[in-house]
Amino acid sequence: MAHTTLIAGDPPGKEAELAAAFLLRTPTLSGSPDVLLVAAFHPELAALRAHLAGALDGFVGQTRVAARVVGVGLPMAAAGVALQASKLHPRSVVALGTCGAYPGSGLAIGDVIVARRIHLVDPSALEGRAEFPAPMQVVCDADGTLAESIVEATGARRADVGTTVAVTVDDATAVRIARATGSEVEHLEVHGMAMACAALELPMGAVLAVANFVGSHGRSEWRSHHNEAAARAAEVVATWLRSSPG
């Protein structure tokens, strides 16, 4: 599901508190990063602080890294990745965060996947009540070389990702999306991120940890598990970065 908003009932000022935790130390590296790590909102980068000395820029092993929040939802994430990549000129981009597992995926909460094929999904189009224009790219592939390097270093599973404009909260719709597209997980931003990287001719990958099962109980499951799942994704990314020659 990867629905990335503050939880209803969070105390006032929590967003500012989360932002401050990341903005207190943001040294700028000289030169371009090897990898730009992007996430939809601050908590999905929180676990990286242990690997970057509390900052958003630094080295993990021999790999020069910049980590940035790019915004919630497909439009904001696409614009955010394009902006940050244009400013920082990375060699590659890797998204990290949480996702929901579709019925029949065989995935469990806490499992980590590496994106393989990415589908833009509209349930209305699947039902024949809407159509994507022919020139519109609704399916794209994550960079194969980048994905393979992450899988080899971490043992994470490859999976196809469905990007929806809104979180799927209906069980029958979740089943329909999985069957029609072959998607195993849902994430609101990764298709937009991938399109931004394609426009800039940058290799792009995604590492996502399952925080919920897509459907009617997904929202409450995500609230319970998103912090732990985000930490799992960050640890897998850090393991991969340490294995890289830079």
Secondary structure as the mmCIF struct_conf table of DSSP 4:
data_model
#
loop_
_struct_conf.conf_type_id
_struct_conf.id
_struct_conf.beg_label_comp_id
_struct_conf.beg_label_asym_id
_struct_conf.beg_label_seq_id
_struct_conf.end_label_comp_id
_struct_conf.end_label_asym_id
_struct_conf.end_label_seq_id
BEND BEND1 THR A 5 THR A 5
HELX_LH_PP_P HELX_LH_PP_P1 LEU A 6 ILE A 7
TURN_TY1_P TURN_TY1_P1 ALA A 8 GLY A 9
HELX_LH_PP_P HELX_LH_PP_P2 ASP A 10 PRO A 11
TURN_TY1_P TURN_TY1_P2 PRO A 12 GLY A 13
HELX_RH_AL_P HELX_RH_AL_P1 LYS A 14 LEU A 23
BEND BEND2 LEU A 24 LEU A 24
HELX_LH_PP_P HELX_LH_PP_P3 PRO A 27 LEU A 29
BEND BEND3 SER A 30 GLY A 31
BEND BEND4 ASP A 34 ASP A 34
STRN STRN1 VAL A 35 ALA A 39
BEND BEND5 ALA A 40 PHE A 41
HELX_RH_3T_P HELX_RH_3T_P1 HIS A 42 ALA A 50
TURN_TY1_P TURN_TY1_P3 HIS A 51 GLY A 54
BEND BEND6 ALA A 55 LEU A 56
STRN STRN2 ASP A 57 VAL A 60
TURN_TY1_P TURN_TY1_P4 GLY A 61 GLN A 62
STRN STRN3 THR A 63 VAL A 69
BEND BEND7 VAL A 72 GLY A 73
HELX_RH_AL_P HELX_RH_AL_P2 LEU A 74 LEU A 88
BEND BEND8 ARG A 91 ARG A 91
STRN STRN4 SER A 92 ALA A 101
HELX_LH_PP_P HELX_LH_PP_P4 TYR A 102 TYR A 102
TURN_TY1_P TURN_TY1_P5 PRO A 103 GLY A 104
BEND BEND9 SER A 105 SER A 105
TURN_TY1_P TURN_TY1_P6 ILE A 109 GLY A 110
STRN STRN5 VAL A 112 VAL A 121
HELX_RH_AL_P HELX_RH_AL_P3 PRO A 123 LEU A 126
TURN_TY1_P TURN_TY1_P7 GLU A 127 GLY A 128
BEND BEND10 ARG A 129 ARG A 129
TURN_TY1_P TURN_TY1_P8 ALA A 134 PRO A 135
BEND BEND11 MET A 136 MET A 136
STRN STRN6 VAL A 139 ASP A 141
HELX_RH_AL_P HELX_RH_AL_P4 GLY A 144 THR A 154
HELX_LH_PP_P HELX_LH_PP_P5 ALA A 156 ALA A 156
STRN STRN7 ARG A 157 THR A 164
BEND BEND12 VAL A 165 ALA A 166
HELX_RH_AL_P HELX_RH_AL_P5 ASP A 171 THR A 181
STRN STRN8 VAL A 185 GLU A 186
BEND BEND13 LEU A 188 GLU A 189
HELX_RH_AL_P HELX_RH_AL_P6 VAL A 190 ALA A 199
TURN_TY1_P TURN_TY1_P9 LEU A 200 GLU A 201
STRN STRN9 MET A 204 PHE A 213
BEND BEND14 VAL A 214 GLY A 215
TURN_TY1_P TURN_TY1_P10 SER A 216 HIS A 217
HELX_RH_AL_P HELX_RH_AL_P7 GLY A 218 SER A 243
BEND BEND15 SER A 244 SER A 244
#
